[in-house]
Protein backbone atom coordinates (compact mmCIF):
# COMPACT_ATOMS: atom_id res chain seq x y z
CA UNK A 1 0.00 0.00 0.00
CA UNK A 2 2.78 2.46 0.90
CA UNK A 3 4.58 1.70 -2.35
CA UNK A 4 1.41 2.35 -4.31
CA UNK A 5 0.91 5.67 -2.56
CA UNK A 6 4.49 6.71 -3.26
CA UNK A 7 4.34 5.69 -6.94
CA UNK A 8 1.09 7.49 -7.60
CA UNK A 9 2.17 10.59 -5.66
CA UNK A 10 5.38 10.77 -7.66
CA UNK A 11 3.52 10.31 -10.95
CA UNK A 12 1.00 13.06 -10.25
CA UNK A 13 3.34 15.38 -8.35
CA UNK A 14 1.33 15.53 -5.14
CA UNK A 15 1.86 14.29 -1.58
CA UNK A 16 1.14 10.74 -0.44
CA UNK A 17 -1.41 12.23 1.96
CA UNK A 18 -3.34 13.68 -0.99
CA UNK A 19 -3.33 10.31 -2.74
CA UNK A 20 -4.56 8.68 0.45
CA UNK A 21 -7.44 11.16 0.73
CA UNK A 22 -8.50 10.37 -2.84
CA UNK A 23 -8.36 6.61 -2.33
CA UNK A 24 -10.36 6.87 0.87
CA UNK A 25 -12.95 9.22 -0.59
CA UNK A 26 -12.18 12.05 1.83
CA UNK A 27 -12.85 15.76 1.03
CA UNK A 28 -10.25 18.46 0.58
CA UNK A 29 -9.00 17.45 -2.89
CA UNK A 30 -9.84 19.32 -6.10
CA UNK A 31 -11.71 17.47 -8.85
CA UNK A 32 -8.79 17.81 -11.27
CA UNK A 33 -6.30 16.40 -8.75
CA UNK A 34 -8.69 13.58 -7.90
CA UNK A 35 -9.02 12.69 -11.61
CA UNK A 36 -5.23 12.81 -12.05
CA UNK A 37 -4.72 10.42 -9.12
CA UNK A 38 -7.29 7.96 -10.43
CA UNK A 39 -5.81 8.08 -13.92
CA UNK A 40 -2.32 7.54 -12.50
CA UNK A 41 -3.60 4.41 -10.76
CA UNK A 42 -4.79 3.13 -14.14
CA UNK A 43 -1.60 4.07 -15.97
CA UNK A 44 0.62 2.43 -13.34
CA UNK A 45 -1.46 -0.73 -13.38
CA UNK A 46 -2.82 -0.50 -9.83
CA UNK A 47 -6.37 -1.59 -9.13
CA UNK A 48 -8.76 1.11 -7.99
CA UNK A 49 -10.57 0.74 -4.67
CA UNK A 50 -13.96 -0.90 -5.20
CA UNK A 51 -15.92 2.28 -4.50
CA UNK A 52 -13.93 4.20 -7.13
CA UNK A 53 -14.21 1.70 -9.96
CA UNK A 54 -16.15 2.41 -13.11
CA UNK A 55 -15.66 6.16 -13.12
CA UNK A 56 -13.30 6.05 -16.05
CA UNK A 57 -12.63 2.83 -17.88
CA UNK A 58 -9.19 1.86 -19.12
CA UNK A 59 -10.42 2.51 -22.64
CA UNK A 60 -9.22 5.07 -25.18
CA UNK A 61 -11.27 6.00 -28.21
CA UNK A 62 -9.43 5.91 -31.54
CA UNK A 63 -11.57 7.77 -34.09
CA UNK A 64 -10.67 7.47 -37.78
CA UNK A 65 -12.40 8.59 -41.00
CA UNK A 66 -11.94 5.29 -42.88
CA UNK A 67 -9.55 2.39 -43.37
CA UNK A 68 -9.33 2.25 -47.17
CA UNK A 69 -6.28 4.51 -47.14
CA UNK A 70 -3.47 2.24 -45.86
CA UNK A 71 -2.07 5.05 -43.72
CA UNK A 72 -4.96 4.76 -41.26
CA UNK A 73 -4.53 1.03 -40.48
CA UNK A 74 -0.82 1.78 -39.96
CA UNK A 75 -1.69 4.55 -37.50
CA UNK A 76 -4.22 2.34 -35.74
CA UNK A 77 -1.61 -0.40 -35.32
CA UNK A 78 1.03 2.00 -33.99
CA UNK A 79 -1.24 3.86 -31.57
CA UNK A 80 -3.23 0.79 -30.55
CA UNK A 81 -0.03 -1.08 -29.72
CA UNK A 82 1.24 1.83 -27.66
CA UNK A 83 -2.01 2.03 -25.73
CA UNK A 84 -1.94 -1.70 -24.99
CA UNK A 85 1.63 -1.45 -23.69
CA UNK A 86 0.41 1.17 -21.22
CA UNK A 87 -2.53 -0.89 -20.03
CA UNK A 88 -5.27 0.68 -22.14
CA UNK A 89 -7.62 -0.91 -24.65
CA UNK A 90 -8.24 1.05 -27.88
CA UNK A 91 -11.85 1.41 -29.00
CA UNK A 92 -11.71 1.77 -32.79
CA UNK A 93 -14.39 4.04 -34.25
CA UNK A 94 -14.57 4.09 -38.05
CA UNK A 95 -16.64 6.68 -39.86
CA UNK A 96 -18.36 5.92 -43.14
CA UNK A 97 -20.70 7.74 -45.50
CA UNK A 98 -24.20 7.59 -44.07
CA UNK A 99 -22.97 5.82 -40.93
CA UNK A 100 -22.23 6.95 -37.40
CA UNK A 101 -20.89 10.50 -37.35
CA UNK A 102 -17.87 11.73 -35.44
CA UNK A 103 -20.05 13.61 -32.98
CA UNK A 104 -22.11 10.45 -32.41
CA UNK A 105 -18.93 8.51 -31.70
CA UNK A 106 -17.90 11.13 -29.15
CA UNK A 107 -21.19 10.63 -27.31
CA UNK A 108 -20.78 6.85 -27.40
CA UNK A 109 -17.24 7.08 -26.05
CA UNK A 110 -18.30 9.42 -23.26
CA UNK A 111 -21.05 6.98 -22.36
CA UNK A 112 -18.37 4.26 -22.09
CA UNK A 113 -16.44 6.60 -19.75
CA UNK A 114 -13.21 6.34 -21.73
CA UNK A 115 -9.99 7.72 -20.28
CA UNK A 116 -9.11 9.63 -23.44
CA UNK A 117 -9.66 10.05 -27.18
CA UNK A 118 -7.32 10.13 -30.19
CA UNK A 119 -8.58 11.54 -33.49
CA UNK A 120 -6.71 10.61 -36.68
CA UNK A 121 -8.24 12.73 -39.42
CA UNK A 122 -11.63 14.28 -38.76
CA UNK A 123 -13.78 17.38 -38.67
CA UNK A 124 -11.12 19.24 -36.67
CA UNK A 125 -9.04 19.62 -39.86
CA UNK A 126 -11.95 20.99 -41.93
CA UNK A 127 -12.66 24.69 -41.60
CA UNK A 128 -16.27 24.38 -42.80
CA UNK A 129 -17.24 21.43 -40.57
CA UNK A 130 -19.03 21.54 -37.22
CA UNK A 131 -16.74 21.49 -34.19
CA UNK A 132 -19.30 21.55 -31.38
CA UNK A 133 -18.57 18.00 -30.23
CA UNK A 134 -14.97 18.98 -29.49
CA UNK A 135 -16.25 21.60 -27.06
CA UNK A 136 -17.75 18.76 -24.99
CA UNK A 137 -14.32 17.21 -24.63
CA UNK A 138 -12.84 20.54 -23.57
CA UNK A 139 -15.56 21.09 -20.98
CA UNK A 140 -15.02 17.62 -19.53
CA UNK A 141 -11.23 18.05 -19.63
CA UNK A 142 -10.98 14.63 -21.25
CA UNK A 143 -7.42 13.88 -22.44
CA UNK A 144 -7.49 14.29 -26.22
CA UNK A 145 -4.86 14.22 -28.98
CA UNK A 146 -5.31 15.12 -32.65
CA UNK A 147 -3.33 13.75 -35.58
CA UNK A 148 -2.84 16.23 -38.46
CA UNK A 149 -3.23 19.97 -38.50
CA UNK A 150 -6.46 21.32 -36.93
CA UNK A 151 -8.32 24.58 -37.39
CA UNK A 152 -7.25 27.35 -35.06
CA UNK A 153 -8.68 27.69 -31.60
CA UNK A 154 -9.53 24.12 -30.61
CA UNK A 155 -6.72 23.98 -28.05
CA UNK A 156 -5.95 20.25 -28.20
CA UNK A 157 -2.55 18.61 -28.17
CA UNK A 158 -1.70 17.85 -31.81
CA UNK A 159 0.80 15.66 -33.63
CA UNK A 160 1.39 16.52 -37.30
CA UNK A 161 3.77 15.81 -40.11
CA UNK A 162 5.14 19.08 -41.52
CA UNK A 163 2.92 19.66 -44.57
CA UNK A 164 4.97 22.60 -45.82
CA UNK A 165 8.19 20.59 -45.70
CA UNK A 166 6.58 17.73 -47.59
CA UNK A 167 5.79 20.07 -50.50
CA UNK A 168 9.24 21.64 -50.35
CA UNK A 169 10.82 18.20 -50.69
CA UNK A 170 8.56 16.95 -53.48
CA UNK A 171 8.43 20.17 -55.46
CA UNK A 172 12.17 20.72 -55.10
CA UNK A 173 12.86 17.17 -56.34
CA UNK A 174 10.83 17.82 -59.49
CA UNK A 175 12.54 21.14 -60.14
CA UNK A 176 15.92 19.40 -59.91
CA UNK A 177 14.69 16.95 -62.53
CA UNK A 178 14.00 19.84 -64.89
CA UNK A 179 10.22 20.11 -64.54
CA UNK A 180 8.78 23.56 -65.01
CA UNK A 181 5.07 22.95 -65.28
CA UNK A 182 4.19 21.22 -62.02
CA UNK A 183 0.62 20.50 -60.95
CA UNK A 184 -0.56 20.37 -57.32
CA UNK A 185 -3.31 17.86 -56.47
CA UNK A 186 -4.71 18.52 -52.99
CA UNK A 187 -7.52 17.46 -50.68
CA UNK A 188 -10.70 19.56 -50.15
CA UNK A 189 -10.41 23.35 -50.12
CA UNK A 190 -11.30 23.66 -46.42
CA UNK A 191 -8.80 20.98 -45.36
CA UNK A 192 -6.12 22.61 -43.19
CA UNK A 193 -3.21 20.30 -44.18
CA UNK A 194 -4.05 20.93 -47.86
CA UNK A 195 -4.11 24.67 -47.24
CA UNK A 196 -0.66 24.43 -45.70
CA UNK A 197 0.57 22.43 -48.67
CA UNK A 198 -0.84 24.96 -51.12
CA UNK A 199 0.80 27.89 -49.32
CA UNK A 200 4.13 26.04 -49.45
CA UNK A 201 3.67 25.26 -53.16
CA UNK A 202 3.12 28.93 -53.91
CA UNK A 203 6.31 29.83 -52.06
CA UNK A 204 8.28 27.15 -53.91
CA UNK A 205 6.97 28.26 -57.31
CA UNK A 206 7.88 31.86 -56.57
CA UNK A 207 11.31 30.85 -55.32
CA UNK A 208 12.09 29.02 -58.55
CA UNK A 209 10.45 31.55 -60.85
CA UNK A 210 7.73 29.14 -61.97
CA UNK A 211 4.05 29.67 -62.67
CA UNK A 212 1.42 28.25 -60.34
CA UNK A 213 -1.76 29.37 -62.03
CA UNK A 214 -5.20 28.26 -60.89
CA UNK A 215 -5.28 25.63 -63.65
CA UNK A 216 -2.26 23.96 -62.01
CA UNK A 217 -4.07 23.58 -58.66
CA UNK A 218 -6.85 20.99 -58.34
CA UNK A 219 -8.72 19.83 -55.23
CA UNK A 220 -9.94 16.28 -54.75
CA UNK A 221 -11.36 13.84 -52.26
CA UNK A 222 -8.88 11.41 -50.72
CA UNK A 223 -9.56 8.46 -53.00
CA UNK A 224 -8.07 6.82 -56.08
CA UNK A 225 -11.13 7.60 -58.20
CA UNK A 226 -11.22 11.26 -57.21
CA UNK A 227 -7.49 11.54 -57.78
CA UNK A 228 -7.84 10.13 -61.28
CA UNK A 229 -10.57 12.63 -62.21
CA UNK A 230 -8.64 15.56 -60.74
CA UNK A 231 -5.36 14.53 -62.40
CA UNK A 232 -7.08 14.47 -65.79
CA UNK A 233 -7.68 18.22 -65.42
CA UNK A 234 -4.00 18.80 -64.72
CA UNK A 235 -3.01 16.78 -67.79
CA UNK A 236 -5.24 18.99 -69.90
CA UNK A 237 -3.31 21.96 -68.49
CA UNK A 238 -0.09 20.45 -69.85
CA UNK A 239 1.73 19.50 -66.65
CA UNK A 240 4.81 17.28 -66.78
CA UNK A 241 4.67 16.45 -63.06
CA UNK A 242 2.06 16.17 -60.29
CA UNK A 243 2.55 16.48 -56.53
CA UNK A 244 -0.30 14.72 -54.69
CA UNK A 245 -1.69 15.06 -51.15
CA UNK A 246 -1.90 11.29 -50.53
CA UNK A 247 -0.77 7.97 -51.99
CA UNK A 248 -4.28 6.88 -53.14
CA UNK A 249 -4.66 10.20 -54.95
CA UNK A 250 -1.25 9.64 -56.55
CA UNK A 251 -2.25 6.16 -57.72
CA UNK A 252 -5.32 7.74 -59.29
CA UNK A 253 -3.03 10.24 -61.03
CA UNK A 254 -0.91 7.40 -62.43
CA UNK A 255 -4.07 5.79 -63.81
CA UNK A 256 -5.13 9.10 -65.39
CA UNK A 257 -1.75 9.45 -67.09
CA UNK A 258 -2.05 5.98 -68.59
CA UNK A 259 -5.67 6.54 -69.66
CA UNK A 260 -4.41 9.60 -71.54
CA UNK A 261 -1.97 7.40 -73.47
CA UNK A 262 1.05 8.75 -71.62
CA UNK A 263 3.75 7.08 -69.52
CA UNK A 264 4.96 7.46 -65.93
CA UNK A 265 7.60 8.84 -65.51
CA UNK A 266 8.72 9.33 -69.12
CA UNK A 267 5.92 11.80 -69.91
CA UNK A 268 4.56 12.73 -66.47
CA UNK A 269 6.16 12.29 -63.05
CA UNK A 270 3.97 11.63 -59.99
CA UNK A 271 4.72 12.09 -56.28
CA UNK A 272 2.49 10.80 -53.45
CA UNK A 273 2.32 11.51 -49.74
CA UNK A 274 2.39 9.09 -46.75
CA UNK A 275 4.51 6.18 -48.05
CA UNK A 276 1.74 3.82 -47.03
CA UNK A 277 1.91 0.04 -47.38
CA UNK A 278 2.90 -1.48 -50.73
CA UNK A 279 3.82 1.80 -52.45
CA UNK A 280 7.15 0.18 -53.34
CA UNK A 281 5.23 -2.60 -55.10
CA UNK A 282 3.22 -0.48 -57.53
CA UNK A 283 4.16 -0.17 -61.21
CA UNK A 284 6.18 1.92 -61.30
CA UNK A 285 7.09 2.06 -57.58
CA UNK A 286 5.72 5.32 -56.23
CA UNK A 287 7.96 8.21 -55.28
CA UNK A 288 6.34 9.63 -52.16
CA UNK A 289 6.91 11.69 -49.02
CA UNK A 290 7.02 9.44 -45.96
CA UNK A 291 5.32 10.29 -42.68
CA UNK A 292 7.23 8.91 -39.65
CA UNK A 293 4.27 6.88 -38.40
CA UNK A 294 6.03 5.05 -35.56
CA UNK A 295 7.55 8.19 -34.09
CA UNK A 296 4.29 10.09 -34.41
CA UNK A 297 2.37 7.24 -32.76
CA UNK A 298 4.74 7.24 -29.79
CA UNK A 299 4.31 11.00 -29.40
CA UNK A 300 0.52 10.62 -29.43
CA UNK A 301 0.74 8.15 -26.54
CA UNK A 302 3.14 10.39 -24.64
CA UNK A 303 0.90 13.44 -24.98
CA UNK A 304 -2.17 11.45 -23.99
CA UNK A 305 -0.56 9.97 -20.87
CA UNK A 306 0.86 13.35 -19.92
CA UNK A 307 -2.64 14.80 -19.90
CA UNK A 308 -3.89 11.91 -17.78
CA UNK A 309 -1.34 12.60 -15.08
CA UNK A 310 -1.16 16.38 -15.14
CA UNK A 311 -3.54 19.25 -14.54
CA UNK A 312 -1.79 21.35 -17.18
CA UNK A 313 -3.64 21.66 -20.47
CA UNK A 314 -1.66 20.71 -23.58
CA UNK A 315 -2.47 22.73 -26.67
CA UNK A 316 0.75 22.75 -28.66
CA UNK A 317 1.30 21.18 -32.08
CA UNK A 318 4.29 18.84 -32.38
CA UNK A 319 5.63 18.79 -35.95
CA UNK A 320 7.55 15.85 -37.40
CA UNK A 321 9.81 16.12 -40.43
CA UNK A 322 8.82 14.00 -43.45
CA UNK A 323 11.24 12.18 -45.73
CA UNK A 324 11.22 12.08 -49.53
CA UNK A 325 11.45 8.49 -50.80
CA UNK A 326 12.54 8.50 -54.45
CA UNK A 327 11.34 5.56 -56.54
CA UNK A 328 10.36 4.95 -60.12
CA UNK A 329 7.40 7.30 -60.63
CA UNK A 330 9.58 10.41 -61.05
CA UNK A 331 12.14 11.10 -63.75
CA UNK A 332 13.63 13.89 -65.85
CA UNK A 333 11.24 16.30 -67.51
CA UNK A 334 10.42 15.26 -71.09
CA UNK A 335 12.26 17.12 -73.80
CA UNK A 336 10.12 19.82 -75.43
CA UNK A 337 8.65 18.90 -78.78
CA UNK A 338 10.70 20.24 -81.69
CA UNK A 339 9.36 23.35 -83.36
CA UNK A 340 7.56 22.64 -86.65
CA UNK A 341 9.68 23.22 -89.75
CA UNK A 342 8.20 25.51 -92.41
CA UNK A 343 7.87 23.43 -95.57
CA UNK A 344 7.87 26.54 -97.74
CA UNK A 345 11.51 27.41 -98.01
CA UNK A 346 13.05 30.01 -100.21
CA UNK A 347 14.46 28.68 -103.50
Buried (B, 14 or more C-beta within 10 A) or exposed (E): EEEBBEBBBEBBEBEBEBBBBBBEEEEEBEEEBBBBBBBBBBBBEBEBEEEBEEEBBBBBBBBBBEBEBBBBBBBBEBBBBBBEEBEBEBBEBBBEEEEEBBBEBBEBBBEEEBBBBBBBBBBBBBBEBEBEBBEEBEEEEBBBBBBBBBBEEBBBBBBBBBBBBBBBBBBBBBBEBEBBBBBBBBBBEBBBBBBBBBEBBBBBBEEBEBEBEEBBBBBBBBBBEBBBBBBBBBBEBEBBBBBBBBBBBBBBBBBBBBEBEBEBBEBBBBBBBBBBEEBEEBEBBBBBBBBBBEBBBBBBBBBBBBBBBBBEEBEEEBBBEBBBBEBBBBBEBBEEEEEEEEEEEEE
